[in-house]
Amino acid sequence: MSSVNNTNNINENKIKYIADYSEQILIVDDEQLHLHSLKELISQDGYKVQSANSGEKAIELLKSNKYGLLLLDLNMGDIGGNEVMAHITQNNINTTIIVVSGESSFEAAENALRFGAYDFIRKPYAIENLLNTVNNAMKKRQLEYENLRMHTKLQESEKLHRYIVNKSPDIVYMLDSKGLFTFMNKRIETLLGYSRHEIIGKHYTELVHEDDHQKAMHTFNERRTGKRASVNIELRLKSKNTGTSRCFETSLLPIEVNAMGVYNSGKINPGKFIGTYGIARDITERVEAEEIIRFQAYHDMLTRLPNRTLLKDRLNQAITYAKRNKRKLAVMFLDLDRFKVVNDTLGHIIGDQLLQAVSVRLKKCLREGDTLARIGGDEFTLLLPEVHGKKDSALIAQKIINALKKPFTIDAHEFYISTSIGIAHYPDDGISMDTLIKHADIAMYHVKGNGKDGYQFYTDDMNEIYNNHMSLENDMRRALENDQFKIHYQPQVNIETDEIFAMEALIRWEHPQRGIISPCDFISLAEETGLIQPIGEWVLKNACMELKRWRDAGLTTIRIAINLSSCQLSQRDIVTTIIDVLEENNIPGDMLEIEITENVLMKDIENAVIKLKQLSKHGIKIAIDDFGTGYSSLSYLKKLPIDTLKIDRSFIHDMQNSEEDSSIIKAIIAMAKGLNLNIISEGVETEEQLQQLREWRCKNMQGFLFSKPITDKAAIDLLKSSHLQGYKLASQNY
């Protein structure tokens, strides 16, 4: 009698599914703009769409309407998506759920799948992916509906019933009371590689993975019926060809089993257990999706390395182990030097490929048990769970530095990448995860501040340096907003005519507490943090606006000189930015001179040549600043559209006491004349220096002998004087 009741229940469920079938879609989201745009988007594909702006409204609509598909947000103000899914489950509502949420945790996705969600789509999403998922879900639903409708119509026919069973995408089987197979549909052949005659008469345990035998005894070999019968229980079946991988490095087939006991309903031995009827569904795709979600939650998808979450988990475990066993461990914080230049110059695609190549080399430096994680951007953290002391971690740090010294070749570009490494040890430098990571980070910044490309162990005195560093960085971020930067101007003088022919724009920071801060104390930090770009653009715009005021006052022959850093020169749009500023202020190109150092040039000579030639085509002058302190190679001087060489002040300062410096100055002057370039001597402070340079036929000079850098007001007053009073300009009260 019970088997008849069960059959009736199955029939009732089929009828209910057919009665509840609908192609209408309900979208649930408390973000009105997103709700409206998504409704418009789905409607364009021909679907009938309704919307609800809350979980409460969604439940209300579900009570009175039938929906084939539900697009559901998780986080809503009143009733969340989980409560809506719980309501659907509790009330056996026939609808397909696709979760569309900004929630990024693995737990949220796993919970949604356990509630029976068809898919989990993270915001922001690609529109094409969302529409494909919706269409696939509706097609799957349509297919299920058609299959069920056909099954209902033909269930009275044993021949047709067997046909449907054999065409089922699921494994359909029957066991006798001893657990031996008495029936198996053809699906076993395509899924596991067995023929049906190989299986009939065999015990079910020959198919079930050994580790799942205990679970299978109560599910695959189910004896219960009705609500107590097994529903959606996961097991693993063994493939016949164990050498063929079916999913995720295994030859096993993950299945979901629904089974119930079958009992004799006849007059003889009524109620006697005669076997098990079951359906096993292939859930390979779902398992793969769950594995992908789990992998994404704990790994960086670009490099496939562990991410911050997995690193912290392993670091906590390592600290616990080290504490229990009185061992040591090390944490390294790695930051690639000048990686931002690659990204800004060649784009993120090349930058991403370079990060992948760097990751491969770094992994080759690891020991078994070490964890390398990408924290973000060009930053990596390395956990060394077993070290005896600083010597061990120093060896690994040096191995990493050496590994990165070899050039990387990507898309016909050759790169030289170095890294700055900070190292902290447990328990000497901290006993908690956060403290160790922070101290390794501080040590890394110490390396950055001392020339990069090396490693440092954390020491307590680094904290003060780090705090000052962070304080200065935070203050600098506010300095632009609070108008704390000022431009001072230092004249460049032709001593043969006693006239000023140009002014160099020099930035100063008027800090409300620290007073005047020299560029030497903040420019390198600005480059490191990326703030040099907005600061450099501010200098360019304000200096050109000041030049326009001079020109409006009739001072049309004065040129202005502006320094350009490597970060600025690497900007893709730097040429356009400079030209636009000149045009806005109606300034001819030859009234602007761009000063760059040799080191800036050599960081990316090919890119520098292209951009400087573009600037030169607009008449803009190019000067090499601090000449003689860098590479001083004739080969690059020939490549570049250079107009001026500026002799570094260090040579001028010691030229009367150093034959070597005097020889260098005379050689630079001779080189400039041979290449038909202008020459300017920087840092001229004494009359003796002036007279000596005059003898060497250097007529253009700059330095305190003529004037210190002065304010914009003092600069225009000075320029309005028709001629300098000899070279005694410094004595004037500016």
N, C-alpha and C positions, 0 to 999 in steps of 0.2 A: 504493500500500500504506500509505503514511504517513497519508493522509486516513482510511482505514478504521480504523487504530490510534487516531487522534485521536477518531473517532466512538465507538469502544469505550471510550476513556478517559472521554468525556463521559457515556456511559451508566453506566459504573461509578460515577462521582461522584454521579449522580442516585440510583442504587440505594443508595449509602452514605448519602446525605442522608436518604432515606426510612427506612432501617434505624436511623439515629441519632436520628430525630425523637423528641422528648420534651417534655412540658409541665411537667416537674418543675423547680423553681427551687432554686438553691444560693446561699445568702447567705454571704459571706466578710468577716469583720470581727474584729479582735482586741480590740474593746471589748465585753466580755461582756454588759453591760447593754443597749447599743445593738443587739447581735446578737439578744438574746432578744426585745426589744420589736419589732424589725423583722420577726422570724420570726412573731410573733403577729399582727402587722398584716397581712402578706401572706397568711397562712393564712386569715384571716377572709374574704378574697375568693375562697376556694374552691381555691386552688392547693396543690399538694403541695410542701412546702418542707423542705429540709435546710439545715444550717448548718455552717460551719467557722470556727474561731477563729484560723486562721493560714493563710498562703499554702501552707505545706508540707502541711497537712491538705487544703486545697482541691485541690492537684495529685494527692494520693493518691486522693481521691474521684473526680476527673475520669478517672482511669485505669480505674475499675471501674464507673462509673455514667454515665448519659446525662442531660444537663440541657438543657432548652430555653432557660433564662435564668440568667445569672450576675450577682448584685448584688455588686460587688467594691470593697472599700476599697483605697486605694493604699499608705498608710503603715502597715506592720505590722512587728512585731519581727523575724521571721526572714526570710521571703521576701515581698517587697512585691507589690503588685498588678501592676506592670509585668512582673515575672518570671512571674506567673501567666498574663498575656496572651501573653507570649512563648512559654510552654509550649503554650498553646492554638493559637497560630499554627503553631508548628513541628510539632505533631502533628495538624494539620488537624482539630481537634475542632469539631464542629458545635454551637455554642451562641451565643446572643446576649448581649453584655456591656453592662451598664449600670454605669458607675463612680459610686460614691457615696462621696465623700471630702471631708475638711475642707481638702485642699490647694487653695489659691486662685490659684496662679500660672497664667498663660496657657500656659506650656510644658507643664505637667502635663495640661491639658485637650487641647492640641493633640496631645501624644504619645498620649493615650488614643484620640483619634479616628483617629490614624494606625494604631494597632493594630487598628482595626476596631470600636471601641466604638460601640454604638448611640446612647448619650447620656452626658453627664457632668453629674452632679447634685452641687452643693456642699452640705456640711453647714454650718449647720443648714438643713434643707429644709422646705418645706410638705408635709405628709402627702398632701394631695390631689394635688399635682404629682407626687410620687413614684408614687402608685398609678396615675395617668393614664399616666405613662411606662411603667410595668410592663405595664399593660393594652394600650397601643398596641404595645409591642414584641411581646407574645405574639400580638396580633391580626395583626401584620405577619408574624410567624413562621408562624402558622397559614395565612395567605394564601399565603406562599411555598411552604409544604408542599403545600397543595392544588393550586397552579399546577404545581408540579413533578410531583406524582403524576399529574395529568391529562396533562401533557406526556409523561411516560414511557409512559403507556398508549396515547397517540394518535400517537406519533412515527413509526409505520410507515405512517401514512396521510398522504400528501402534502397532501390537501385539508384535513384537520384540522390538520396541521402549519402550513400557511399561515394558517389561522384563528387559531391561537394566536399566531403571530408578529405578525399584524396587531393583535391585541388586547393585545400586550405593552406594559407601561408604558415600555419602552425602545425606542430607535430601533434597528431591525435592518436592516443594509445589506449589499450585496455590490458589490465593485469588480472590473472586469476588469483585465487585466495592465497597462493603460495608466492606471489610476486613475480610470476612468469608472464612474459608477454603473450597475449592471445590475439591481439590485433595491433597493427601499426599502419598508418597511412603512408603515402609515397613521399611525403615531405622529409622523412628520415634520410632518403637517398641524397637529396640535394643539400641538406644541412650538415649531415654527419658522414656521408659517404658509404653507409651501410645499405645493403639491399634488405627488403622486408623479410625474406626467408632466412637471412642470417640472424635476425633479431627474434623472430617468433620462437617461443619455447625457451628463450634465455632469461635469466634473472635480471631484474632491472638494475642491479648493482654493477653489472658489466658495462652499463652506459654511463652511470653517475660517477663523477670524480670522487676519489677515495676520501678526501677531506669533507665531502658533503654527504656521506653515507648516513650519518646520524640524523641530519635534517631530512633527508629523502625518505627515511623510514616513516616519518609522520606527515609527509606531503606527497611525494611521488607515489608512494604506496598507501595513499589515504584510505581510511576506513570510515571516517565521519561523513555525515550528510548535512544538507541544509545550511544554516548559517554557520555551523561549526566546521564545515568543510574548508579545505585549504584554498586561499585566494591570493594570487599574485606573489607567490613565494619564489625567491630567486635561488637557482641551483646552477651547477656547471656540468655539462655533458662532455664526454670524451669523443673527439673526432676519430674516425677510423685511420685516416692518414695523419699520424701525430707529428709528421714533419712539416705539415702545412699550417702556417700561422693564421689563425682566424681573427684575432684581435689582440692588440697590445701585448706582443711578445708571448703569446700563449696559443696552444693548439686546442684549447677548450672553448666550448660554445656556451655563453651565458644564456640562460633561459628563465622565463617566468612561468611558474606552474599553477594551474587551477585544476584541482582534482577532487573527486568525491567517491565515497564508497558505494558499491552497487550490491543490493540485497535481493534475495529471492522473494518474488511476490506471488508465487504459485501456491497451490494447496499443499504440496509436499515440501516439508522443511521451510515453511514461510519465515521470512526474516533472516534467513541464513546468509552470512556474508559470502559473496561469490567472486568479488574482485573489485578493481578500481577503474574508474573511467577518468581520463585526464587529458588536458590540453597544455602543451608546452610551447610557449612563444619565444622566438628568437629576439633577444633584446641587445644584440651586439651594438647596434647604432646608439642606443641609449647609454650603454656602459661606456662606449667610446666618448660620447658627449660629456658624461659625468667625469671621465678621466681628463678630458680637455679642460673642463671648467676647473677641476682640482689643480691641474698643472698651471693654468693661467693665474689661479689665486696665489700660487707660491713661487712663480718664476717670472723673470723678465722675458717678454716675448721676442725681443730683438736679438738678444744674445743667448737665450735659453738658459741663462744662469739663474741661481736662486735670487729672489728679490728680498727686499727689506724684511718682509714678514717671516719668510723661511729662515733668513739669517738670524733674526732675533730668537726664533724658536730653538735653533741649534746652539746659539751662543748661551742661552739660558741653561740648556742641558749640559753644555761643556763646563759652565761655571759650577753647576751643581756637582758634576763629576769631579772637577778639580778640587772643590772644597772638601768633598767627602774623602778623597784620596791624597789630599795635600800635594796636588800637582800645580804646575804653572801652565798658563796659556797666553797667547798673544793675539792682539787685534791690530790689523793694519788698515789704515785709511789711505787709498790711492786716488790721486787726482791727475788726469792727463794734462800736461803742460801745452798751452797754445792750441788745444783742440777747437776752441771757439773760432779761431782764425780759419780752420778748415771748413767748418760749418758755414760761416759767413761768406767765405770766398767761393766755395764749390758747391754749396747746398747741402741739405740734410740727407739726400740719398747717398752721396759719397761719404758724408759724415757717419751715417749708419753702417755702411760697409766697412769703414775704418774701425768703428767700435767692435764689430763682429770679428774682424781680423785680430784686433788687440786682445779680445777675449780668448781667442784660440791660443795665442801665445802665452797669455797669463795662466791658462789652465795647465799648460805643459810644465809650468814651474812649481806646481803643487805636489804635495805629498799625499799619500792615501789618507783620507780622513779630514783633510783640510776643506774649508768651504769658501769659495769665491762668489761674492754676490755683487750684482750691479745695483747701486742705490738710486741712481738717476743721472741723466746727462752723461758726463764723462767721469763719474765718481764710482769707485769700486771699494768694497770692504772685504778683507781676507781674514778668516778665522783660522788660527793655528792652535788646535786643541792640545797638542803635546809638544811643549818646548822646555828645555832644561834651563834656558837663560837667554840673555841678549845675544849671545853668539849665534844661537840657532836661528833666531828671527832675522839677525843681520845677514846671515848667509842667504836666506830666502829673499830678503829685500834686494840684495845686490844681484841675485840671480834674475829677479824681475827687471831691474834696471838694465842689466846687460841684454836681456832678451828683447827689450824694446828699442835698443840702439840700432838694430838692423833696420834698413828702410822698408816701408810698406809700399807696395805698388798696387794701385787700384784705378782701374779705368784709365790707364796710360799716365796716371799721376803718381809721382814718387813722394812719399812723406817720411819725415823723420820725427818720431814722437818720443818724448821723454815723460817721466812721471815723477811726481813728488809724493813721498810716502811718509806718513806719520805712524809711529808704533807705540802701543800701550800694552803693559803686561799685567796679568792677574797673578797675585793680589797686590803687587807693589804699587800699581798706578790706579787701582780701583777694584772694588769687589762686586759692583753691579754692572749690568749690561750697558745701561745708559752712560754711566761714568766712563767706562772703558772706550766706548765709541766716541764720546765727546773728547776725551784726552788724546785719542789717536788723531782725531780731526784737528785739534789744537797743534799737535806736533807737525801735522802736514802743513798747516798754515805757516809754521815756523820755517819749514823748508822753502815754501813759496817766497817768503820774505827774504831768504838768503840765497837767491839765485836759481831755485828750482833744481830739478834733475838730481835727486838724492833722497836720503832718508834720515830721519831723526827719531830718537827715543824721547818719549814725553818726560819732562821734568817740571817740578812745581812752579819754577819761575816763569814758565811759558804762559801761565794763566794770566799774569798781569799784561804781558805783551798781547795776548789774544784778546783780552777784554778791551785794551786800548784800540786794538785793530777793529773790533766789532763796534766800539763806540764811535770811532772816527768814520767808519762806513755808514752807520746810522745817521750821524750828523751830516755827512756828505749828501745823503739821499734827501735831506731836508733843505740843504743849502740852496739848491736851485729854486725851490718853491719860495724860500724866504729871502731871495735876492741877496745872498751873502757873497756871491762871486763878483769880482770887479776886474776890469781890464786896465792895466797900466801900459804905458807906451814908452819905449826906449828908442831914441833917434839913431839912425845910421847916417854917418857924416862923410862927405867928400872933402878931405883936408886940402885939396888943391883949390877948391872954390869956396871953402868954409860954408857949404850949404848942406842942409838936411835933404836927402833924396828919398828916404823911406823911414817908416816907423815899425818896429816889431811889437806886435800885440802879445802881452805877457799876462796870464791869468794870475789873480791873487784871491785868496779866500779870507774874508774878514769874519772870522769866527767870533760869536758873541762872548764866549768864555776864554777861548785859547788865544784870541788876538789874531794877528796876521799869520796865515799859514802859507809857507812857501810851496810852490808846485812840486818841489823835490820830495815833499812829505806826503803828498796825496795823489799825484798823477799815477804812480804805479798801482796804488790801491784802486783807483778809478778804472784802470785798464783791466785789472784782475776781476772786478765785480761787474764790468760791462757798463759802468756809469760814464766812461770816457766818451761814449757816443753822444748822449744828450748834452754833456758838458762841452764837448768839442763843437757841436752844432750851435750851442749858445754863444761860444766865443766867436765862431765864424759870423753869425748873424749880427751880433752886437758890434764887432770890429768893423764890419762892412757898413753898418748904419752910421758909425762914427766917421768912417772915411767919406760917406756921402755928405755929412755935415761939413767936413773940411772942404770938399769940392764945391758945395753950395756957397761957402765963404770965399771962394776964389782960389783955393789951394789945390789946383788941378794937376800938379806935377808930382805930388807926393804919393808914393806907393806904400802899401801896408803889407807886412809879412806876418804870416800865421803858421804856427807849428801844427803838424799833423802826426798823430801817433800811428803805430802799426795797426791797432784795432780800427781806427778810423779809415785808414787806407784799405783795409780788408773789406769794408762795407761795400756791398754790391752797388748801392746807389750813391756813393760818395761823389762821383763826378757830376751826376745830375743835381745833387744837393748844392754843390758849390756854384754851378752855373746858374741855378735858380736864384740863389741869394744875390749874385752879381746883377742879374737882370732885374730883380725886385728893386735894387738900389741904383739902377742905371749906372753901373760902374764898368768901365772897359776891362777886359781880361788882363791887359798888361799892367794894370794898377794893383794887382794882387800877386803876391809871391808866397808860394807854399814851401815851408821849410820841413825837411825830413832828415832823420839821421841815417847814417850808413847801416846801422843795425836794423832799422825798420825796413830798409830796402832788401837786405839779405835774407829776411825771414820768408819772403815770397817774391823773389826777383822777377819771375815771369809775370805775375799778376801786377806788380808795381810798374813794370815797363808799360803794360797795356794802359793802365789808368793814367799814368803821368803823361803819356803821349796824347791821350784824349784831352787832358787839361791843357797841354801845350798848344794844341790846335786852336784853342780859344784864346790864345795869347797869354795865358797865365804863366808866370815865371816859376821856375823850380830851383830851389837852393838846397845844397847838402849841408846840414848843420853839424857842428862838432867834427868837422872833417879832420882826418888824421888819427882819430881814436878807434876807428873800426877797421874795415877790410882794406880801404884805400886801393882798390883794384882798378887799373885802367880799363879792364875788359867791361866792367859794368858802367863806367863813365861813358864809354863809347855807345852803349846801348840806350842810355837814358837822355831825354831832352833837357839836360841840365844847363842852367844859366849862370849859377853862382856857387862858389865854394866858400864856406865860412870856416876860417882857421879856428880850431878849438882854443878856448881861453887858457887851458892848461899849458899849452906851448908858449903863449904870450907871457904868462906869469913868470916863467923861469928862463926866458930866452937870453937874458943878459948874464945868467950864471951857468948856462948849460949850452955847450957847443952842439950837443945832440939836438936840443930843441931848436936852436938857431938854424941848424942844417935842415931840419924838417920843414921849418917855415919857409926858408928860401927855396926848397925843393917844391913845396906846394905852390908857391907863387910862380915859379918857372913852369910847373905843370899846367896851371890855370892859363898862363899866357900862351903856352903851346897849344892848348885846346880851345883858345879864344873864349875863355870863361872869365866872368867877373870874380873878384876876390874881396872878401871882407874879413878883417881881423877882429875877433871878439875879445872882450875883457881888457881893453886898453885902459890903463889906470894912471900911468905916469907919462910925463913929458919925454923922458928918456926912451920909453917904449915907442912913443909916437915918432920921434926923430929916427930911431933905428928902422922902423917899418917904412918910413918915408924914403930912407936911403935904399931899401930893398924894393922900392917902387910899388909899394902897396898904398893906394890912395883912399880906399874905403875902410872906415873903422867904426867900432861900436864899443862903448864902455863907460865906466864911471868918470873918466877924464872929461867926457863931453856932457853926460847926464846920466843920472840914475833913472830907472823906470818911473814915470810920472803919471798923474791922473789924467783923465780925458780933458778936463778943464785946463790944466796946466799945459797939456800937449797942444791944444789949439792956440793958446796964447803964445806959446813958443813958435809955432809954425807961422803965425802972423808976422813975426819979425822977419824982415826981408833977408838978413844974413846973420850968421852966428857972430858973436864977438870973439873971433879967433876960435881957439879950442877951449876957452875958459868958460864954456857953457855951464859946467858943474858948479861954478861959483854963483850963478844966478839963483834966485830964491824960488825954485820950482819944487 
